[in-house]
Amino acid sequence: MKVTLYSQYFNPKNSRRLGRKIPMEAAKKFSDQKLQDILKTLRIDYEIKEGYYPRVPYEKCNIYNIESDLKKGTVIKMIERKL
């Protein structure tokens, strides 16, 4: 199953209203490199492309297309615990 994750989900500069999906404390430790390392340790195949998150169309972000049997929310929770 393909799942799309936007780096905006983890960005501490964004409010929940603008798309952040994890608590601020975990988001403070976020970086794109750290997210890539976490995906590698979880053995999740992914590809990165640059694009825009629909709620914040004026700010570029990375889009992670991942291949996983898990639901999107479950993957986000796993990443949050590793941050």
N, CA and C atoms as an extended XYZ file, in Angstrom:
249
Properties=species:S:1:pos:R:3:atomname:S:1:resname:S:1:resid:I:1 pbc="F F F"
N         0.844       -1.168        0.000 N   MET     1
C         0.000        0.000        0.000 CA  MET     1
C         0.897        1.241        0.000 C   MET     1
N         0.585        2.184       -0.857 N   LYS     2
C         1.359        3.427       -0.914 CA  LYS     2
C         0.782        4.450        0.056 C   LYS     2
N         1.673        5.117        0.741 N   VAL     3
C         1.297        6.158        1.696 CA  VAL     3
C         2.131        7.389        1.387 C   VAL     3
N         1.512        8.556        1.442 N   THR     4
C         2.215        9.814        1.205 CA  THR     4
C         2.362       10.564        2.520 C   THR     4
N         3.599       10.917        2.845 N   LEU     5
C         3.890       11.726        4.025 CA  LEU     5
C         4.521       13.031        3.568 C   LEU     5
N         4.080       14.129        4.122 N   TYR     6
C         4.659       15.438        3.836 CA  TYR     6
C         5.537       15.836        5.014 C   TYR     6
N         6.643       16.512        4.735 N   SER     7
C         7.511       16.960        5.830 CA  SER     7
C         6.780       17.964        6.721 C   SER     7
N         5.716       18.582        6.225 N   GLN     8
C         4.919       19.523        7.023 CA  GLN     8
C         4.263       18.837        8.221 C   GLN     8
N         4.052       17.530        8.147 N   TYR     9
C         3.458       16.792        9.265 CA  TYR     9
C         4.326       16.873       10.511 C   TYR     9
N         5.630       17.070       10.331 N   PHE    10
C         6.585       17.014       11.435 CA  PHE    10
C         7.250       18.362       11.717 C   PHE    10
N         6.928       19.383       10.956 N   ASN    11
C         7.573       20.687       11.036 CA  ASN    11
C         7.103       21.453       12.277 C   ASN    11
N         8.015       21.820       13.184 N   PRO    12
C         7.607       22.524       14.403 CA  PRO    12
C         7.114       23.948       14.152 C   PRO    12
N         7.402       24.513       12.989 N   LYS    13
C         6.944       25.869       12.674 CA  LYS    13
C         5.451       25.903       12.360 C   LYS    13
N         4.883       24.758       12.022 N   ASN    14
C         3.464       24.692       11.671 CA  ASN    14
C         2.611       24.403       12.894 C   ASN    14
N         1.427       25.002       12.903 N   SER    15
C         0.458       24.670       13.941 CA  SER    15
C        -0.277       23.405       13.515 C   SER    15
N        -1.063       22.872       14.403 N   ARG    16
C        -1.877       21.702       14.047 CA  ARG    16
C        -2.845       22.069       12.922 C   ARG    16
N        -3.347       23.282       12.949 N   ARG    17
C        -4.280       23.744       11.922 CA  ARG    17
C        -3.642       23.750       10.537 C   ARG    17
N        -2.340       23.996       10.480 N   LEU    18
C        -1.639       24.021        9.197 CA  LEU    18
C        -1.043       22.664        8.825 C   LEU    18
N        -1.339       21.623        9.608 N   GLY    19
C        -0.970       20.295        9.166 CA  GLY    19
C         0.000       19.498       10.004 C   GLY    19
N         0.532       20.083       11.100 N   ARG    20
C         1.444       19.291       11.930 CA  ARG    20
C         0.645       18.174       12.590 C   ARG    20
N         1.165       16.956       12.560 N   LYS    21
C         0.415       15.802       13.062 CA  LYS    21
C         1.005       15.192       14.331 C   LYS    21
N         2.100       15.751       14.820 N   ILE    22
C         2.721       15.209       16.029 CA  ILE    22
C         2.845       16.322       17.069 C   ILE    22
N         3.022       15.971       18.357 N   PRO    23
C         3.164       16.992       19.396 CA  PRO    23
C         4.394       17.879       19.172 C   PRO    23
N         4.324       19.085       19.672 N   MET    24
C         5.392       20.066       19.491 CA  MET    24
C         6.723       19.568       20.052 C   MET    24
N         6.697       18.875       21.185 N   GLU    25
C         7.937       18.381       21.795 CA  GLU    25
C         8.686       17.441       20.860 C   GLU    25
N         7.974       16.560       20.186 N   ALA    26
C         8.618       15.644       19.240 CA  ALA    26
C         9.033       16.390       17.980 C   ALA    26
N         8.235       17.362       17.563 N   ALA    27
C         8.518       18.104       16.329 CA  ALA    27
C         9.776       18.959       16.454 C   ALA    27
N        10.123       19.378       17.658 N   LYS    28
C        11.315       20.211       17.847 CA  LYS    28
C        12.590       19.491       17.425 C   LYS    28
N        12.566       18.164       17.438 N   LYS    29
C        13.746       17.369       17.094 CA  LYS    29
C        13.770       16.977       15.622 C   LYS    29
N        12.828       17.473       14.837 N   PHE    30
C        12.683       17.049       13.438 CA  PHE    30
C        13.711       17.686       12.512 C   PHE    30
N        14.198       16.871       11.581 N   SER    31
C        14.940       17.345       10.415 CA  SER    31
C        14.677       16.330        9.309 C   SER    31
N        14.798       16.760        8.058 N   ASP    32
C        14.550       15.847        6.943 CA  ASP    32
C        15.533       14.679        6.966 C   ASP    32
N        16.782       14.950        7.343 N   GLN    33
C        17.779       13.881        7.407 CA  GLN    33
C        17.407       12.856        8.477 C   GLN    33
N        16.930       13.343        9.612 N   LYS    34
C        16.540       12.439       10.688 CA  LYS    34
C        15.348       11.576       10.262 C   LYS    34
N        14.399       12.166        9.534 N   LEU    35
C        13.251       11.406        9.040 CA  LEU    35
C        13.696       10.309        8.077 C   LEU    35
N        14.639       10.625        7.213 N   GLN    36
C        15.161        9.619        6.283 CA  GLN    36
C        15.855        8.487        7.040 C   GLN    36
N        16.621        8.834        8.070 N   ASP    37
C        17.294        7.811        8.882 CA  ASP    37
C        16.281        6.909        9.592 C   ASP    37
N        15.202        7.501       10.100 N   ILE    38
C        14.165        6.722       10.781 CA  ILE    38
C        13.491        5.765        9.809 C   ILE    38
N        13.177        6.244        8.610 N   LEU    39
C        12.548        5.374        7.613 CA  LEU    39
C        13.469        4.215        7.235 C   LEU    39
N        14.775        4.490        7.186 N   LYS    40
C        15.736        3.413        6.891 CA  LYS    40
C        15.788        2.395        8.023 C   LYS    40
N        15.793        2.856        9.276 N   THR    41
C        15.847        1.922       10.402 CA  THR    41
C        14.565        1.099       10.508 C   THR    41
N        13.436        1.671       10.076 N   LEU    42
C        12.173        0.925       10.079 CA  LEU    42
C        12.048        0.012        8.860 C   LEU    42
N        13.061        0.073        7.987 N   ARG    43
C        13.091       -0.729        6.751 CA  ARG    43
C        11.867       -0.472        5.879 C   ARG    43
N        11.559        0.798        5.724 N   ILE    44
C        10.450        1.218        4.870 CA  ILE    44
C        11.039        1.808        3.597 C   ILE    44
N        10.618        1.287        2.460 N   ASP    45
C        11.062        1.825        1.171 CA  ASP    45
C        10.363        3.158        0.933 C   ASP    45
N        11.126        4.140        0.463 N   TYR    46
C        10.542        5.453        0.215 CA  TYR    46
C        11.244        6.131       -0.945 C   TYR    46
N        10.564        7.106       -1.515 N   GLU    47
C        11.186        7.996       -2.491 CA  GLU    47
C        10.765        9.413       -2.126 C   GLU    47
N        11.668       10.339       -2.388 N   ILE    48
C        11.451       11.731       -2.007 CA  ILE    48
C        11.291       12.575       -3.257 C   ILE    48
N        10.336       13.489       -3.209 N   LYS    49
C        10.239       14.497       -4.255 CA  LYS    49
C         9.833       15.812       -3.598 C   LYS    49
N        10.117       16.884       -4.280 N   GLU    50
C         9.799       18.202       -3.751 CA  GLU    50
C         8.425       18.615       -4.242 C   GLU    50
N         7.667       19.244       -3.377 N   GLY    51
C         6.332       19.676       -3.771 CA  GLY    51
C         5.745       20.617       -2.735 C   GLY    51
N         4.431       20.720       -2.740 N   TYR    52
C         3.716       21.617       -1.838 CA  TYR    52
C         2.656       20.835       -1.074 C   TYR    52
N         2.500       21.156        0.197 N   TYR    53
C         1.440       20.567        1.004 CA  TYR    53
C         0.178       21.388        0.752 C   TYR    53
N        -0.963       20.763        0.491 N   PRO    54
C        -2.172       21.503        0.122 CA  PRO    54
C        -2.615       22.581        1.113 C   PRO    54
N        -2.406       22.383        2.400 N   ARG    55
C        -2.816       23.407        3.372 CA  ARG    55
C        -1.871       24.602        3.400 C   ARG    55
N        -0.644       24.405        2.924 N   VAL    56
C         0.347       25.483        2.897 CA  VAL    56
C         0.931       25.532        1.485 C   VAL    56
N         0.157       26.001        0.493 N   PRO    57
C         0.601       25.929       -0.901 CA  PRO    57
C         1.713       26.913       -1.269 C   PRO    57
N         2.070       27.812       -0.389 N   TYR    58
C         3.090       28.818       -0.675 CA  TYR    58
C         4.465       28.411       -0.143 C   TYR    58
N         4.570       27.255        0.502 N   GLU    59
C         5.830       26.823        1.110 CA  GLU    59
C         6.206       25.432        0.596 C   GLU    59
N         7.415       25.319        0.029 N   LYS    60
C         7.863       24.020       -0.485 CA  LYS    60
C         8.171       23.068        0.665 C   LYS    60
N         7.958       21.796        0.396 N   CYS    61
C         8.298       20.772        1.378 CA  CYS    61
C         8.667       19.492        0.643 C   CYS    61
N         9.189       18.537        1.372 N   ASN    62
C         9.496       17.231        0.793 CA  ASN    62
C         8.286       16.324        0.925 C   ASN    62
N         8.044       15.552       -0.127 N   ILE    63
C         6.966       14.574       -0.125 CA  ILE    63
C         7.619       13.198       -0.115 C   ILE    63
N         7.256       12.392        0.867 N   TYR    64
C         7.796       11.043        0.997 CA  TYR    64
C         6.719       10.055        0.576 C   TYR    64
N         6.939        9.372       -0.539 N   ASN    65
C         6.047        8.305       -0.976 CA  ASN    65
C         6.635        7.008       -0.459 C   ASN    65
N         5.927        6.384        0.471 N   ILE    66
C         6.457        5.174        1.081 CA  ILE    66
C         5.592        3.972        0.724 C   ILE    66
N         6.210        2.828        0.756 N   GLU    67
C         5.530        1.560        0.495 CA  GLU    67
C         5.480        0.818        1.826 C   GLU    67
N         4.265        0.646        2.369 N   SER    68
C         4.124        0.018        3.675 CA  SER    68
C         2.778       -0.680        3.773 C   SER    68
N         2.738       -1.740        4.561 N   ASP    69
C         1.477       -2.432        4.820 CA  ASP    69
C         0.718       -1.780        5.970 C   ASP    69
N         1.353       -0.836        6.644 N   LEU    70
C         0.749       -0.165        7.790 CA  LEU    70
C        -0.069        1.046        7.352 C   LEU    70
N        -1.005        1.453        8.218 N   LYS    71
C        -1.795        2.650        7.948 CA  LYS    71
C        -0.921        3.891        8.123 C   LYS    71
N        -1.359        4.974        7.516 N   LYS    72
C        -0.621        6.235        7.580 CA  LYS    72
C        -0.445        6.706        9.029 C   LYS    72
N        -1.509        6.659        9.812 N   GLY    73
C        -1.439        7.094       11.206 CA  GLY    73
C        -0.469        6.270       12.029 C   GLY    73
N        -0.410        4.981       11.757 N   THR    74
C         0.510        4.098       12.467 CA  THR    74
C         1.955        4.441       12.132 C   THR    74
N         2.224        4.712       10.866 N   VAL    75
C         3.581        5.085       10.446 CA  VAL    75
C         3.988        6.401       11.104 C   VAL    75
N         3.075        7.369       11.150 N   ILE    76
C         3.371        8.665       11.775 CA  ILE    76
C         3.677        8.481       13.262 C   ILE    76
N         2.912        7.639       13.957 N   LYS    77
C         3.162        7.381       15.382 CA  LYS    77
C         4.525        6.714       15.598 C   LYS    77
N         4.890        5.797       14.719 N   MET    78
C         6.191        5.137       14.833 CA  MET    78
C         7.322        6.144       14.649 C   MET    78
N         7.174        7.048       13.693 N   ILE    79
C         8.185        8.084       13.456 CA  ILE    79
C         8.256        9.021       14.655 C   ILE    79
N         7.098        9.391       15.205 N   GLU    80
C         7.056       10.286       16.365 CA  GLU    80
C         7.827        9.696       17.541 C   GLU    80
N         7.682        8.413       17.784 N   ARG    81
C         8.383        7.764       18.904 CA  ARG    81
C         9.891        7.756       18.706 C   ARG    81
N        10.331        7.711       17.447 N   LYS    82
C        11.771        7.662       17.153 CA  LYS    82
C        12.412        9.048       17.156 C   LYS    82
N        11.614       10.116       17.025 N   LEU    83
C        12.185       11.475       17.001 CA  LEU    83
C        12.711       11.859       18.370 C   LEU    83
